[in-house]
Amino acid sequence: MDWLLLANRVLDGEDITDDEALAILNCPDDELLLLLQGAYRIRKTYYGNKVKLNMIMNAKSGLCPENCGYCSQSSISTAPIPTYKMVNKETILQGAKRAYEAKIGTYCIVASGRGPSDKEIDIVVSAVKEIKETYGLKVCACLGILKPEQALRLKEAGVDRYNHNINTSKEHHPHITTSHTYDDRVRTVETVKEAGMSPCSGVIIGMKETKQDVIAMARSLKALDADSIPVNFLHAIDGTPLEGTKELNPRYCLKVLALFRYINPTKEIRISGGREVNLRSLQPLGLYAANSIFVGDYLTTAGQEKHADFQMLEDLGFDIDFAPASYAR
């Protein structure tokens, strides 16, 4: 496969075929750098050498009635994690201050559970209004399945983006959770779009899905027109049904990131949870396909030290995309 020719076709507006998508995931290791060169050509066209930074505030931990097989916060998990109800406004504001001081442009307020209560929405709305006035950060909320009226409240408060991952393909979804459907997730993304927030939706790779499932995920997110696509790589946590699952290696993870870039050329592709344990020493290469990362810890697992992330970006010669109070969808 001529990967640069394929990249040029993508830049000319063509969609890659399923056979070409599968060829990306099956790319011989000795062609990996050529594949990434093509992905980088696409990435550079739309994002230059800029990297968007994101930070998570775990505003509510555990206590979730869902049965998602990958999640340490689910009702069926026995993982020893902190559990607490929604934190107060002041705690959310303190996190925003840390993000601003670290030049992290997007602050992500995440809460466990099937969906937020009106009281939880009240706390988030109040905090977001002050975050926008004080720091001008982009704010992403991830609170579960939303009602239309809740989505409108978040939008009016100043929430720029809402995350609700599809996580896997429609076909594989019943193997991961049965407490909600794939269509429930898609409906929430559509609700977010209807409210005027930027849709963020991504996946988790390494949950015993097929390569065809991975291709279906990338195409589904293209069809949903998700502006931001977090690509998580399973960090199998003891005490969850996927405990001990080890299907990934760093080279395959890079091929997945390239696939998402070739299929969603104009979108923000974010290397997300599991980056450190799955990409390992090849983390920097991921940014030739992706243009966004999380900095700091995730929900219940630790991330790489912040200074190591900033050093990585400096070593790559990439610039941090930090523009408070100037969000454009």
Secondary structure, DSSP 8 states (H G I E B T S, - for coil): --HHHHHHHHHTT----HHHHHHHHT--GGGHHHHHHHHHHHHHHHHTTEEEEEEEEEEEBS------TT-TTSTT-------B----HHHHHHHHHHHHHTT--EEEEEE-SSS--HHHHHHHHHHHHHHHHHT--EEEEE-SS--HHHHHHHHHHT--EEE---BS-TTTGGGT-SSS-HHHHHHHHHHHHHHT-EEE--EEE-SS--HHHHHHHHHHHHHHT-SEEEEEE----TTSTTTT-----HHHHHHHHHHHHHHSTTSEEEE-TTHHHHHGGGHHHHTTT--EEE-S--SSS----HHHHHHHHHHHT-EEE--TT----
